[in-house]
Amino acid sequence: MQKKMSLLATLTLAAAVIAMIGLSHTTARADNTAEATYKAKCASCHGPDGKGETAAGKAMKVKDFASEEVQKMSDADLTDAIAKGKGKMPAYKTLTPDQVKDLVAYVRAFGKKK
């Protein structure tokens, strides 16, 4: 009976560790996906660092994502800007709601890098 309990405890611990590893990979994958989406859809204007210092970004006078002006926008406002467009920025209607949500988080991260 003691051996069965020990084996059960070991298996439970192993399952918990595997679950934690799986969750951490899911989070990393989401970050990588958001980064890939940003590079594909946003970086040409907003730049790899979100500062908007590209030729297109300067021409359209895009805001620095780390700026207080952008960071104080609500998630709903950022979501609308991405999904529906704003000013000269086109709408990205082909993005899924999860991709838009991940991009909002990615934009928020620029404010934390200050």
DODREN-716235 format. One record per residue (C-alpha): residue number from 1; x, y, z negated. Coordinates in pm, 1 decimal, padded with zeros to 6 digits. Layout:
N
{NUM {X Y Z}};
...
REM end
This chain:
114
{1 {00000.0 00000.0 00000.0}};
{2 {00287.1 00239.0 -00084.8}};
{3 {00445.6 00177.9 00256.5}};
{4 {00114.7 00251.6 00433.9}};
{5 {00076.8 00582.8 00247.0}};
{6 {00435.7 00678.3 00327.4}};
{7 {00384.6 00590.5 00693.2}};
{8 {00059.3 00789.6 00702.3}};
{9 {00229.3 01091.1 00545.7}};
{10 {00515.0 01068.6 00797.0}};
{11 {00275.9 01042.4 01090.2}};
{12 {00070.9 01337.0 00962.2}};
{13 {00384.5 01548.9 00924.6}};
{14 {00501.8 01449.1 01273.4}};
{15 {00161.8 01540.8 01421.5}};
{16 {00172.1 01879.9 01249.3}};
{17 {00521.4 01951.4 01382.0}};
{18 {00420.2 01851.3 01735.0}};
{19 {00111.2 02073.4 01714.6}};
{20 {00321.0 02371.0 01599.7}};
{21 {00567.4 02318.9 01883.0}};
{22 {00280.9 02302.3 02130.6}};
{23 {00131.1 02625.3 01999.3}};
{24 {00462.7 02808.1 02016.4}};
{25 {00506.5 02699.5 02377.2}};
{26 {00154.9 02821.0 02457.8}};
{27 {00238.6 03165.0 02317.1}};
{28 {00568.6 03174.5 02504.8}};
{29 {00389.8 03068.3 02822.8}};
{30 {00133.0 03348.2 02778.7}};
{31 {00416.3 03601.0 02735.1}};
{32 {00592.2 03464.7 03044.9}};
{33 {00265.8 03472.8 03239.5}};
{34 {00198.1 03832.6 03135.9}};
{35 {00552.9 03927.0 03229.7}};
{36 {00517.2 03758.1 03569.7}};
{37 {00182.4 03929.5 03631.1}};
{38 {00330.7 04264.4 03525.8}};
{39 {00627.0 04219.2 03759.7}};
{40 {00397.8 04121.7 04048.1}};
{41 {00123.8 04382.3 04001.5}};
{42 {00256.3 04671.1 03791.2}};
{43 {00634.1 04706.4 03800.9}};
{44 {00649.0 04853.2 04151.7}};
{45 {00491.8 05173.1 04016.3}};
{46 {00539.2 05154.6 03639.6}};
{47 {00891.3 05010.1 03654.9}};
{48 {01033.6 04709.5 03473.9}};
{49 {01057.3 04912.2 03152.0}};
{50 {00711.9 05073.5 03180.4}};
{51 {00855.6 05425.5 03204.2}};
{52 {00715.7 05493.7 03552.1}};
{53 {01051.1 05611.5 03683.7}};
{54 {01015.1 05442.2 04021.3}};
{55 {00966.6 05636.3 04344.9}};
{56 {00598.7 05539.1 04352.5}};
{57 {00558.8 05607.7 03981.4}};
{58 {00708.6 05954.2 04013.4}};
{59 {00495.4 06031.8 04318.8}};
{60 {00178.1 05931.1 04134.4}};
{61 {00294.7 06080.5 03802.2}};
{62 {00224.9 05760.4 03608.3}};
{63 {00253.7 05772.3 03231.4}};
{64 {00528.1 05605.3 03029.6}};
{65 {00367.5 05302.7 02861.7}};
{66 {00566.4 05373.8 02544.7}};
{67 {00423.2 05725.9 02521.9}};
{68 {00181.3 05818.3 02247.2}};
{69 {-00076.6 05909.6 02511.1}};
{70 {-00086.8 05555.8 02649.1}};
{71 {-00041.4 05377.4 02317.1}};
{72 {-00332.7 05561.4 02156.6}};
{73 {-00568.9 05441.0 02432.9}};
{74 {-00809.6 05172.3 02316.2}};
{75 {-00778.4 04818.0 02444.4}};
{76 {-01110.4 04873.3 02623.3}};
{77 {-00971.3 05180.8 02803.0}};
{78 {-00656.9 04993.2 02908.9}};
{79 {-00867.8 04696.9 03019.0}};
{80 {-01087.2 04924.4 03231.0}};
{81 {-00784.2 05096.1 03385.5}};
{82 {-00637.3 04760.1 03486.3}};
{83 {-00957.8 04592.8 03601.6}};
{84 {-01136.6 04893.0 03755.6}};
{85 {-00849.6 05124.9 03840.5}};
{86 {-00795.7 05481.5 03725.8}};
{87 {-00694.9 05785.9 03925.8}};
{88 {-00453.3 05668.8 04194.6}};
{89 {-00415.0 05327.2 04035.2}};
{90 {-00602.5 05056.0 04223.8}};
{91 {-00841.8 04813.4 04059.1}};
{92 {-00707.7 04462.3 04006.7}};
{93 {-01031.4 04270.2 04049.7}};
{94 {-00851.5 03944.0 04123.8}};
{95 {-00707.4 03920.0 03772.2}};
{96 {-00889.0 03698.4 03525.4}};
{97 {-01010.2 03845.6 03195.1}};
{98 {-00730.6 03654.6 03019.2}};
{99 {-00468.3 03800.8 03254.2}};
{100 {-00601.8 04151.4 03188.1}};
{101 {-00599.7 04088.2 02812.7}};
{102 {-00239.9 03962.6 02835.1}};
{103 {-00140.1 04271.9 03035.1}};
{104 {-00295.0 04498.0 02770.9}};
{105 {-00081.3 04322.0 02508.5}};
{106 {00221.7 04354.6 02737.7}};
{107 {00161.2 04729.9 02773.5}};
{108 {00126.7 04757.0 02393.8}};
{109 {00466.7 04589.8 02357.1}};
{110 {00633.0 04883.0 02538.0}};
{111 {00524.5 05106.1 02248.1}};
{112 {00696.6 04875.1 02001.8}};
{113 {01026.1 04888.1 02194.0}};
{114 {01073.1 05259.5 02134.1}};
REM end
